[in-house]
């Protein structure tokens, strides 16, 4: 009876022991290489549609619609909130406080420093990105060239620095993180 029970046990599938086995990323240089292709990240400059006239808004919508009809390769639009970074401004005000001899100006600088610290804790920047995909580096270069040609009328697009790419990928894989 015991031998019958032992033989009927179902073997469990072995679970991956490393996150590297699960995530599709292979390496990151000019492009982000995946196990089944690669992609490039670009930052899109946002437009203030609330200050635009109706004709400008309609023109922007039409330009984006034209892009969507003409561009046939894979892409993904990503919107992310990042904390506001006021580190450089704070360092400058701290430097000015050390060299300041005017008592009233020093009080003003202290208030300004407190304000910058509050802004850093409470405010966030919304940033827009587009991911362009390709099966290999050659097809990715073609897709990027096509994207740049077709998207130039829609909005300004900028390359993303290596450190920023790391932050974006980190945020995509750790959705509850602050930075």
Secondary structure, 3 states (H helix, E strand, C coil): CHHHHHHCCCCCCCCCCCHHHHCCEEEECCCEEECCEEEEEEEECCCCCCCCCHHHHHHHHHHHHHHHHHCCCCEEEEEEEEECCCHHHHHHHHHHHHHCCCHHHHHHHHHHHHHHHHHHHHCEEEEEEEEEEECCHHHHHHHHHHHHHHHCCCCCEEECCHHHHHHHHHHHHCCCCCC
